[in-house]
Amino acid sequence: MTTINAGVAMLRVLEDWGIDHIYGIPGGSFNSTMDALFAESSRLRYIQVRHEEVGALAAVADAKLTGQVGVVFGSAGPGATHLIQGLYDAAMDHAPLVALLGQVAHTAMNTYAFQELNENPIFADVAVYNRTVMSPEQLPVVVDHAIKEAYQHRGVAVVTIPVDLGMGDIEDSFRSSASTRRDGLMLPADDDIAAALDLLAAAQRPYLYIGQGLRGQRATVEEFAKHFALPVGASSLAKGIVPDHFRHFMGMAGRVGMKPGVEVLAASDLIIFAGSDFPFGQAFFPRSAKFIHINTDQATFGRRHPVDVAILGDAGVALEEMRQRGASRAPDVWLAAAQANKDEWEAWCHSFDRAEPEQGLLRPEPVFAAINAIATDDAIFVTDVGNVTVNSVRHLACHDRQQFMTSGLFATMGNAWPGGIGAQLSFPQRQVFTLAGDGGAAMMLPALVTQVQYRLPIINVVFTNRALGFIEAEQEDTRQTKFGVYLDDIDFAATARALGAEGWSVRNLADLEAAFTAAAHLGERPIVIDVKQIDARPLPVEQLKLDPEKYSSTEITAFRQRYQADGLTAFRQILERAGA
């Protein structure tokens, strides 16, 4: 009988499934797997992180950007609990992830041993699969099951491993089920397609709102929009599915959105909600609009808006069937007005691309102009949470060969720098940007240590405004005293240099040009570009005060002055000018 070390057998299951790297920090309760990782180091790369949360968020980035399962581990007790942040990000954004947890030896369990936790209940809420291995023979079996469950449910699978179970030998007879993995499309029902086309034919102001379910479907979305002559919006996580410059694309809705993305959606009388579960739909979808919801998860139907037609099936297939079966619509004043709104918005945004510093601090637009200027055609952008998300969604000029990633529904600060690690390891030949505020960057300095250690040429841009700007605006909206939201300045450029990265501090346009020239010619180490930025609230597109039918001239003037919004017009007025 041929035997194999149980820990090695488990890792070979990971290898069979195409996993080539794994993140974590060693611990006494995980050392049997560390020994196996050493034995398999030529086939499975161990990435040493300095905080387990960094590893978890990097693994989430692997999963989000590649669609393949990401893998991370933590030792018993604190090593395991440090993973929680990344695991919830994966769960809420539907990314397949496997977390391996160390545990004390099975003979020491239930004896109040050092660092022993009852780990299963801790991870019960976040996991779609949550098991403790009970014998050495189960190690490869349970991990194989975990990977399948993570893919099937697009979520987190947790495997707890008592340390002694990976030390012995087992019969070398288990074969993984990796070769059985299949991807398929859920086909919509013909009657539902017909009912949707009836609604579309009757609509005067139709609007297509897309989500991640249409990733890789640029042509499908564009042809649908052209065929039915309608504007298109997207969730933030769907940025880049169609290029930002596509004439029908209005952008995102919500506070993290664009003016046309909010206004045109609000004026629609039919919404085709395809492949998305936009969490703020109740606030931004007009209640009077008819609603077609296309999704592979029928639990989402009716969650964000009452549904007139539900289509259970793949969003790309459904849109293509509607296009082929439905009569085309001629471009009309509705589409013309929407595109005029888009043109006005883009002109206004670009009017600040060369804005001079205000009191030694830059606006965000020149920074994004510099990013766009050096971004390669297949660049990856990993964006943190806060005002940096707002500005990234608005000002990054993305298209479908590039990738945009953030922490969506969970919205955890600090995801950018670890996410950059995952992006660069998964795509070593592609250019990777991370975009973070000073709040998020300060949370994840250990990630920069790993970037340096593995010589990852990541371009880390930090927008230092010395505030938690997004929360500052929330306190303003609720008429609270602004408290706890202001931050001491950190010299991230000097910190980067001290940690072995390249560091640039930017306070003016000349600094900006020099820093991004350096970033465009990076060698084998990361760069941190610390942009000292004004603490100014981004234009609140969710509460515009531009329409004289809704606001007084005093209110409109004050709004325009605060946000330098003289170049913007209420969409109602644009519609009227177009004859709608």
LINVEN-V694275 format. One record per residue. SS is DSSP state (H for helix, E for strand, - for the rest). PSI is psi in whole degrees, 0 to 359 (NA if undefined). BURIAL is + if it has 9 or more other C-alpha atoms within 8 Angstrom, else -. Layout:
SS:PSI:BURIAL
SS:PSI:BURIAL
This chain:
-:128:-
-:136:-
E:165:-
E:147:+
E:135:+
H:321:+
H:320:+
H:319:+
H:319:+
H:314:+
H:330:+
H:335:-
H:315:+
H:315:+
H:319:+
H:326:+
-:7:-
-:12:-
-:127:+
-:356:+
E:157:+
E:141:+
E:151:+
E:180:+
-:131:+
-:157:+
-:161:+
H:328:-
H:1:+
H:9:+
H:336:+
H:323:+
H:327:+
H:320:+
H:320:-
H:322:+
H:322:+
H:317:-
H:329:-
-:15:+
-:340:+
-:345:-
-:337:-
-:115:+
E:126:+
E:126:+
E:114:-
E:120:-
-:168:+
-:0:+
-:134:+
H:330:+
H:323:+
H:314:+
H:318:+
H:315:+
H:328:+
H:320:+
H:324:+
H:318:+
H:319:+
H:311:+
H:316:+
H:322:+
H:331:+
H:338:-
-:354:+
-:155:-
-:137:+
E:153:+
E:136:+
E:157:+
E:159:+
E:146:+
-:174:+
-:146:+
-:242:+
H:328:+
H:321:+
H:314:+
H:334:-
-:342:+
-:343:+
H:317:+
H:312:+
H:324:+
H:320:+
H:326:+
H:317:+
H:315:+
H:316:+
H:338:+
-:12:+
-:51:+
-:134:+
-:126:+
E:140:+
E:128:+
E:123:+
E:124:+
E:132:+
E:157:+
E:155:+
-:165:+
-:147:+
-:334:+
-:344:-
-:352:+
-:146:+
-:21:-
-:15:-
-:42:-
-:164:+
-:126:-
-:12:-
-:127:+
-:151:-
-:88:-
H:329:-
H:311:+
H:329:-
H:323:-
H:7:+
-:322:+
-:323:-
-:340:+
E:144:+
E:345:+
E:129:+
E:99:+
E:151:+
E:128:+
-:137:+
-:350:-
-:159:-
-:323:+
-:334:+
H:342:+
H:302:+
H:327:+
H:310:+
H:322:+
H:322:+
H:314:+
H:318:-
H:316:+
H:316:+
H:318:-
H:323:+
H:318:+
H:314:+
H:318:-
H:2:+
-:58:+
-:201:+
E:129:+
E:131:+
E:130:+
E:120:+
E:131:+
E:104:+
E:132:+
H:328:+
H:342:+
H:340:+
H:3:+
-:331:+
-:177:+
E:150:+
E:168:+
E:134:+
-:70:+
-:348:-
-:138:-
-:132:-
-:164:+
-:22:-
H:325:-
H:348:-
H:356:-
-:133:-
-:146:-
-:137:-
-:167:-
-:136:-
-:119:-
-:135:+
-:158:+
-:141:+
H:318:-
H:324:-
H:321:+
H:316:+
H:317:+
H:322:+
H:320:+
H:328:+
H:317:-
H:318:+
H:321:+
H:330:-
H:347:-
-:146:+
-:331:-
-:68:+
E:153:+
E:132:+
E:124:+
E:118:+
E:156:+
-:195:+
H:339:+
H:351:+
H:18:+
-:135:+
-:7:-
-:39:+
H:310:+
H:320:-
H:313:+
H:314:+
H:316:+
H:323:+
H:313:+
H:320:+
H:319:+
H:318:+
-:6:+
-:54:+
-:155:+
E:159:+
E:135:+
E:173:+
E:157:+
-:162:+
H:322:+
H:343:+
H:8:+
-:133:+
-:348:+
-:316:+
-:149:+
-:146:+
-:333:+
-:356:-
-:129:-
-:334:-
-:351:+
E:120:+
E:344:+
E:202:+
E:157:+
-:170:+
-:182:+
-:325:-
-:71:+
-:192:+
-:159:+
H:308:+
H:328:+
H:329:+
H:311:+
H:317:+
H:319:+
H:315:+
H:336:+
-:0:-
-:158:+
-:357:+
E:129:+
E:125:+
E:105:+
E:102:+
E:116:+
-:32:+
-:160:+
-:50:-
-:116:-
-:346:-
-:20:-
H:322:+
H:329:-
H:335:-
H:344:+
-:127:+
-:131:+
-:333:-
-:347:-
-:143:+
E:155:+
E:120:+
E:121:+
E:122:+
E:122:+
E:156:+
-:352:+
-:102:-
H:349:-
H:341:-
H:346:+
-:128:+
-:0:-
-:325:-
-:343:+
-:146:+
-:138:-
-:130:+
-:321:-
E:123:+
E:130:+
E:109:+
E:108:+
-:176:+
-:131:+
H:320:+
H:318:+
H:316:+
H:316:+
H:319:+
H:321:+
H:321:+
H:319:+
H:317:+
H:327:-
H:340:-
-:146:-
-:141:-
-:155:-
-:139:-
-:143:-
-:137:+
-:187:-
H:332:+
H:309:+
H:319:+
H:318:+
H:320:+
H:317:+
H:327:+
H:321:+
H:317:+
H:314:+
H:316:-
H:317:+
H:314:+
H:321:-
H:319:-
H:314:+
H:314:+
H:346:-
-:345:-
-:6:+
-:332:+
-:28:-
-:133:+
-:156:-
-:150:+
E:112:-
-:43:-
-:12:-
E:139:+
E:153:+
-:163:+
H:331:+
H:316:+
H:329:+
H:316:+
H:329:+
H:321:+
H:320:+
H:311:+
H:327:+
H:328:-
H:354:-
-:133:-
-:168:-
-:339:-
-:30:+
-:153:+
E:133:+
E:120:+
E:115:+
E:136:+
-:188:+
-:138:+
-:207:+
H:334:+
H:330:+
H:314:+
H:308:+
H:326:+
H:315:+
H:321:+
H:322:+
H:345:+
-:130:+
-:85:-
-:154:+
-:181:+
-:345:+
-:341:-
-:169:+
E:140:+
E:132:+
E:142:+
E:180:+
-:109:+
-:273:+
-:323:-
-:326:+
-:58:+
-:125:+
-:151:+
-:8:+
H:343:+
H:306:+
H:316:+
H:321:+
H:326:+
H:325:+
H:310:+
H:318:+
H:314:+
H:325:+
H:323:-
H:329:-
-:73:-
-:340:-
-:358:-
-:155:+
-:133:+
E:128:+
E:141:+
E:141:+
E:117:+
E:151:+
E:171:+
H:334:+
H:311:+
H:321:+
H:320:+
H:329:-
H:330:-
-:34:+
H:327:-
H:334:+
H:326:+
H:326:+
H:317:+
H:321:+
H:316:+
H:314:+
H:321:-
-:13:-
-:52:+
-:118:+
-:62:+
-:138:+
E:104:+
E:113:+
E:124:+
E:126:+
E:97:+
E:104:+
-:7:+
-:37:+
E:155:+
-:81:+
H:323:+
H:318:+
H:326:+
H:317:+
H:323:+
H:320:-
H:325:+
H:316:+
H:327:-
-:11:-
-:42:-
-:162:-
-:135:-
-:109:-
-:134:-
-:6:-
-:357:+
E:141:-
-:146:-
-:149:-
-:143:-
-:135:-
-:87:-
H:332:+
H:314:+
H:321:+
H:317:+
H:314:+
H:321:+
H:332:-
-:0:+
-:4:-
-:172:+
E:140:+
E:134:+
E:135:+
E:132:+
E:125:+
-:351:+
-:178:+
H:328:+
H:317:-
H:319:+
H:313:+
H:317:+
H:318:-
H:317:+
H:337:+
H:318:-
H:319:-
H:327:+
-:346:-
-:43:-
-:149:+
-:243:-
-:39:-
-:157:+
-:162:+
E:144:+
E:122:+
E:107:+
E:102:+
E:118:+
E:115:+
E:152:+
-:146:+
-:76:-
-:135:-
-:132:+
-:153:-
-:121:-
-:86:-
H:343:+
H:352:+
H:55:-
-:141:-
-:77:+
-:341:+
-:116:+
-:346:-
-:346:-
-:336:-
-:153:+
-:163:-
H:327:-
H:316:-
H:318:+
H:317:+
H:316:-
H:319:-
H:314:+
H:319:+
H:316:+
H:318:-
H:11:-
-:50:-
-:29:+
-:338:-
-:7:-
-:145:+
-:143:-
-:141:-
H:328:+
H:319:-
H:324:+
H:319:+
H:316:+
H:317:-
H:328:-
H:352:+
-:15:-
-:NA:-
